Amino acid sequence: MRNNIIIKKIIEYIDRIFDYTAGATMHTFSNNTMMLEACVFCLSQIGELVNNMDDGFKERYPDIPWFNIANLRNRIVHDYEGVKILLIWDIIKNDLSDLKSELKKLV
């Protein structure tokens, strides 16, 4: 039950990121501090939520990159200035849609 609530929250953060970046290009994203910071915040929250999930639950779904998601959160929180904008953009454009699809199958 707890993990389902967490997954729903993660999906909500993914949807927020999609709302924030709708119609954006890499150029507009990298030049819009508010959009960038909002997305980075959402990604860090997603990582924090993953850290709060039961390990046994995550082990049942090894195809979801739980470790990478949590690791991104750690990079954001502990080395914000070192987080590459291109990496964040790539995650938003190439990874989040698939992640959302996989998570929706779990709830």
N, C-alpha and C positions, 0 to 999 in steps of 0.2 A: 504493500500500500504506500509506504513512505517513498519508495523508489519511483512509483508512478507519479506521485505529486512532483517529485524532483524533475522527472522527464517532462512533464507538462510545463514546468517553469522554464526549462531549457528551451523548449519549443517556443515559448513566449518571447524569450530573449532573441532567438533566431529571427522570429517574425519582426521584432523591433529593428534589428539590424537591416532586414530587407526593406522595411519602411523607411529607415533613415537613408538608405543608399539607392532608393528607387530612382532610376534615370541617371544616376551618377556615373561618371567615368573615373578612371584612375586619376586623371588630372584634377577634376573637381573634388574628388575624395581627398587627395593629398593636400589640396589648398583650402579645405574647409575644416578648420580646427575643431569646430563644434561637432561636425559629423564624425570626424576621426575619433575624437575623444569619447563620443557616445558609443561608437562601435567597439572601441577598445574596452570600455567599461563593461559592455554586455558580454564580450568574450571572456573577460576576467570573471564575471559572475557565473558564466557557464562552467568555467573551470572549477570554481569554488563549489558549485552544485555537484559536479562530478566527484570532487573530493569527499562530499558528504554521502555519497551512495554506498550501499553495502558492497563490500568486496566480492562476496559470493554472487551477487546479482551481476556485477560487471564481468565476472569470470564466465557466467553463462552466455555472454554475448561478446565473444572475443573479436568479432569482426568490426565492432565499433572501437575506434582508436581512443579509448578512455585515457590511457597514459599520455598521449599526445595532447589531448584537450586539457588535462590537468597541468601538463608541463608548460603549455602556452600561458596559462594563468600565472604560473610561477615566473615566467620570463617577463610578463607584463608588470606584475606587482613588484618584482625585485630589481628590474632593470628597464624601467619605462623608457628612458632615453635611448636604450639600445634596441628597442623593438622596431623592426623595419616596416615601414608603411607598405611596401610592396608585398611583404609576407601577409600582412593583415588583409590587404585587398585580395590577394590570391585565395586566402581562406574564405573570405566572404563570397567571392565569385565562383570558386571551384569546389569547395568542400561543404559548406553549410546546407545547401539544398539536399545533398545526399544524406548528410547526418540527420536532417529533419525527417526525411523519408524513413530512414531506419528507426529512428526513435518513435515515430508514429505507429510503427508495427508493434512496438512493445507495450503500448497503452491501450 
